[in-house]
Amino acid sequence: MSFTPAGGRGRSAAARRRAHVHAQRRDTDDFLRRWSMLMIVSFSTAEACGQHFGVTKQTGCNWREGTHRPCGDAVDFAMQTLPRYADVMWGQ
């Protein structure tokens, strides 16, 4: 077992800062707002949303209220089945 200084993998504090300077931050809050809007314009109720995706009414409610994000399979299904997907999610 090797000794690793505090900072992991032998990096100094300056090296750790440099390693992350080019990382791009995803805007997950923006996705959440757009997903919520897509659910609102696509479904009249949370129950209809849940039925379409095969999830619970509560999950549909959470998506419409913008408190939770979906998994990748739900996003893929939305891309395939919701006609307003490109308009709302990509602004096209």
N, C-alpha and C positions, 0 to 999 in steps of 0.2 A: 504494500500500500504506500503510495507516495504522499508527501506532504503538499497540500495546496494552500497557499496563503489566502487571507481573507479577501476576497474579490474573485476567487475562482480562477482556475486554469492559469495561475501565475500572472494575471494581468494587474498592472498598476492602476490607480484611480484614473490617471490621464488616458491610459489605453482603453479603459472601459468606456469613457466618454467618447473617444474617437470611434469606437466600434459601433456606436448607435447614432452617430450624427447624421447619417444618410438614410436612416430608417424612415419610411413614410407611415404616417398614422392614418388608419382608416377612420372614416367618419361614421361610426356605427349609429350615432344618434340620428343622423340624416337618413340612413337606411330605415331605421325604425319609424320615423315620421312618414316616409314615403310608403312603407309597407302598410302602416295604419290607414293612410289615405286610400290605398288600393283596396283594402278590405271594406272601407266605408262606401266607396263608389261602386263596388262590385256586388255587395250583398246588403239586403235591407235589414237583416238581423244577424246577431252573433250566432244564433242557432243555424241559420242558412249557411253561414261561413263555415261553421264546424262540420256540418253535413257534407259540404262540398269537398273538404279536405280530409274527412274521416277522423276528425279530432273532436274533443268534447266542446260543448257549448261554452264552457269557461275559457278554453283556449281561444275560441273564436272571439269571445269578449275581450280577452287580453290583447289579441292582435288588433282588434278595432280600436281599443283604447290606447294602444301604443305602449303597453307596459312590458311586452315580451316579444322577442324575435322568433321567427320560425327556423326550423332545421332546413338543410339544403334540399331535401326531397320535396318539401312543401313549396319552396321557391321554384324548383324545377317544374312541379305540377302546375303552379300558378302561371309560369311562362307559357306552358302548353295549352292551358284551358281558359285563361282570362283575357278577353279581347282588349282590355284597357291597360294591360301590363306595361307595354312599351311607353304608352303615353304618361303614365303616372311614375313609373320607376326610372325611366330614362329621359323623359321630357320630349319624346319624339311624336 
